[in-house]
Amino acid sequence: MTTEHPSLPDGGETRSPVRLAARELSVGYGNRLIIEGLDLELPAGAFTVVIGPNACGKSTLLRTLARLLAPRGGAALIDGEDLHAQPTRELARRLSVLPQSPVTPEGVTVADLVARGRQPYQRWFRQWGAEDSAAVERALALTGLTDVRDQSVEALSGGQRQRVWIAMTLAQDTDALLLDEPTTYLDLAHQVEVLDLLRRLNRDGGRTVIAVLHDLNQACRYADHLVVMKDGRVVDQGPPDKVMSAETLADVFGLGGVVVPCPVTGAPMVVPDAPA
Amino acid sequence: MRTAMPSYPVAGRSVVSAGPLTFVVRRRSAGVFLLLLALTLVAVVLSLGVGSTFVAPVDVVRALAGDGPFTLVVQDLRLPRIVVALAVGTLLGLSGALLQAVSRNPLASPDVIGVSQGAGFAATIVMSTDLGAAWLGPFALLGGLAAATLVFTLSWRYGLAARRFVLCGIAVALATKALTEIFIVGADAIDGQRAQIWLAGSVAGTGYPEARILLIPLVVLLPVLLWAGRAMDTTALDDEVARGLGVRVTNRRLLLGVVGVVLAALAISQAGAVDFVALVAAQLARRLVRAERPPLACSAVAGGLLTVVADLVARTAFAPVQLPVGVLTAVLGGPYLLWLLVRRTP
C-alpha cells in the first residue's frame, strides 16, 4: 500500500532545532533504578534513534525526556534548561510525545483526535481559533489523512491509525517530536510508511525527531544519530555507520552476525549468523 | 488578528463566539439539550397539574402567571417540591457525567462509589439519636463527603488511577451500607422506618429552602462547570497522551471528581439517596449525543427530567400512598443497569 503524500511547505514559520540532553540523570520505578547517572547530549534538528535490548532503559529515557517520568536524580534538559521545571503546558508547545500503543477513545473520528493536539493552546474560554484550524489541516495533509478525516479512528488500518496519532502530535506544532516504538504491531509496509513520514517531518519540517526502535536495520537506515543503550547506560552513539558493527551486535545484543552495507541505501545492515 | 470565525475541523461541530468567549459546540448536543429541555418543561407542567386536584395544562400556565383559581395549588403546594426534584436531578446528572468521565467507567455514579451510602449512614445516625432534624442535611452532606474522601485516599497511588477509584468506591459503599443496616436494626422501629424512607430518597415535604441550598452552589460552581465541560475531553485519552498534551492529569481528575462528589452530596443531603439518576442520566445523554464521554449540560437536563417524571409517578401512581421518588428511580434504573451490562458484554 502506498499513499501519496503532498510535499507541503511545513507551516509558515521556521522551526528552531531543539536540544535535548540528560545530565547525571537517574530514573526508576519503585525501589529500582533503571537509569543511573546518565549523561547524554542529543543533536538538535537530527533524527535520533535509540536502540538496545529489552529492558535496557531506552523507553525510560525517552519517557523522561518527554516528562512522562520524573527523574530521581540529575536532570533532563531542553535547550539547557531543566525540562521538568517547565510549566507542562508550555513544554507541550515545544515538545510532543507519542507513547507506545496508546488506546484509541471509542468512536472518535480522525479529525477529532487530531484536533485534540491543540489542547496546549486552548483555554476553556477560548476553545478555538483560526491558527488551530490551520494547524489541524496542516497535520492532516502532512500525514495524508485529509480524505479520511471524518472516519472513525477504530475503523482504520494499524498503519493509518498510527499516522492519526502522529498527526495529533503534529497539530501540537512543536519543534521536537518523541516517539516510543512507533512501528510496533505494524506490518513491514506500514513500518516503512511511518518511518518515511518521520524522516520527512525531520528533513522538510526541521523538527528534532527522537524515536525508540526495535529493528536495527530500520534504525540504521533512518537515523542520523544512533544511541545504543545497555543496562541503563549509553554504550555508544554517533552516525549509524560509525556505531553499528559486529562487535556492537555481540557486546550489546549478545548476537553473532555480520554487518554489511545495505544494497539499497549503503547504511549498515545487520545479518545474524545462520540458524543453529 | 482574527476577523472571520474559523470553522471547526470536526464534522458536526461549530465554533460559537460571544465577546471574549469562544466555545466549540457539538450541534447534536445542542439539539439534544433543547429537546430534553422542552420535555422537562412538559413534564413540569404535567406534574403541576396532576394530583388530588387535577389542573389542566392551560390553567397550570395561567396559575404560574398568578392568574386563575389554581394559583395556590400550583404555585404554593406543588411547584416548590417540583423545583427541588428538578434541582436534585440536575445536580445528580452533572455528578454522574463528571464521575463517569473521570473514571472512564459508565457504571460510576455517586450511589456506586459510596457518596450516597456515606450520606445515608450519617443521616441514619442523626435519626436514631436525639439530634434534631435540623442536623440531617449538614450531617448527610458531611457523610457523603467523608465517604468520598475515603475513596479518594484509598485509590490514591502515584496519582488517581481511574480503575482503582471505582473499585475502592464499591468497597466503601458496601461497607458503609452494612454499618447503616446495623444502626437501623438497633434503632427503635419508628426511627428505623424514617431512616428507610430517607435512604430510599424522597422530595416529599421539601420546598424553596431546600431548593436554595441546591441551586446557590450550582450557580457558584458555574464557571467551574464551564471549564469542566472542556476539561472532560482529555479524560477519554490515555493518561500519558494527556500528559504529553500538557494536561496535569492527576489535578484535573481530582478537581473534576471532587466537583462531582460535592454536587451529589448536596443533592443527597436534601432529598436522600435517590438512586440511579446520576448513572442513567449521564448514560442516556451520552447515547443521545453519541459522544465518547457523557456530555455535561445534557446530563444535567436529563437528570432533572428523569427525577421530575419519577417523582410525578411516585406520588400519583399509588395515590393516596406516596412512594419515595428513589424507589421509582431504582425500579427504572435497575433494569437499565442490567441492560447496560448485558449490552457491553462482547
Chai-1 contact restraints between the chains, C-beta under 6 A:
chainA,res_idxA,chainB,res_idxB,connection_type,confidence,min_distance_angstrom,max_distance_angstrom,comment,restraint_id
A,L68,B,E240,contact,1.0,0.0,6.0,A-B,restraint_1
A,L68,B,R243,contact,1.0,0.0,6.0,A-B,restraint_2
A,T88,B,G246,contact,1.0,0.0,6.0,A-B,restraint_3
A,R89,B,G246,contact,1.0,0.0,6.0,A-B,restraint_4
A,A92,B,L245,contact,1.0,0.0,6.0,A-B,restraint_5
A,A92,B,G246,contact,1.0,0.0,6.0,A-B,restraint_6
A,V97,B,G244,contact,1.0,0.0,6.0,A-B,restraint_7
A,P99,B,E240,contact,1.0,0.0,6.0,A-B,restraint_8
A,P102,B,D238,contact,1.0,0.0,6.0,A-B,restraint_9
A,P102,B,V241,contact,1.0,0.0,6.0,A-B,restraint_10
A,V103,B,D238,contact,1.0,0.0,6.0,A-B,restraint_11
A,P105,B,A236,contact,1.0,0.0,6.0,A-B,restraint_12
A,P105,B,E292,contact,1.0,0.0,6.0,A-B,restraint_13
A,E106,B,E292,contact,1.0,0.0,6.0,A-B,restraint_14
A,G107,B,E292,contact,1.0,0.0,6.0,A-B,restraint_15
A,V108,B,E292,contact,1.0,0.0,6.0,A-B,restraint_16
A,A111,B,P9,contact,1.0,0.0,6.0,A-B,restraint_17
A,A111,B,V10,contact,1.0,0.0,6.0,A-B,restraint_18
A,D112,B,V10,contact,1.0,0.0,6.0,A-B,restraint_19
A,A115,B,P9,contact,1.0,0.0,6.0,A-B,restraint_20
A,A115,B,V10,contact,1.0,0.0,6.0,A-B,restraint_21
A,Q119,B,L245,contact,1.0,0.0,6.0,A-B,restraint_22
A,P120,B,L245,contact,1.0,0.0,6.0,A-B,restraint_23
A,P120,B,G246,contact,1.0,0.0,6.0,A-B,restraint_24
A,W124,B,L226,contact,1.0,0.0,6.0,A-B,restraint_25
A,W124,B,W227,contact,1.0,0.0,6.0,A-B,restraint_26
A,W124,B,R230,contact,1.0,0.0,6.0,A-B,restraint_27
A,F125,B,L21,contact,1.0,0.0,6.0,A-B,restraint_28
A,R126,B,T22,contact,1.0,0.0,6.0,A-B,restraint_29
A,Q127,B,T22,contact,1.0,0.0,6.0,A-B,restraint_30
A,Q127,B,F23,contact,1.0,0.0,6.0,A-B,restraint_31
A,Q127,B,V24,contact,1.0,0.0,6.0,A-B,restraint_32
A,W128,B,Y8,contact,1.0,0.0,6.0,A-B,restraint_33
A,W128,B,V15,contact,1.0,0.0,6.0,A-B,restraint_34
A,W128,B,T22,contact,1.0,0.0,6.0,A-B,restraint_35
A,W128,B,V24,contact,1.0,0.0,6.0,A-B,restraint_36
A,A130,B,R2,contact,1.0,0.0,6.0,A-B,restraint_37
A,A130,B,P6,contact,1.0,0.0,6.0,A-B,restraint_38
A,S133,B,P6,contact,1.0,0.0,6.0,A-B,restraint_39
A,S133,B,P9,contact,1.0,0.0,6.0,A-B,restraint_40
A,V136,B,P9,contact,1.0,0.0,6.0,A-B,restraint_41
A,D150,B,A11,contact,1.0,0.0,6.0,A-B,restraint_42
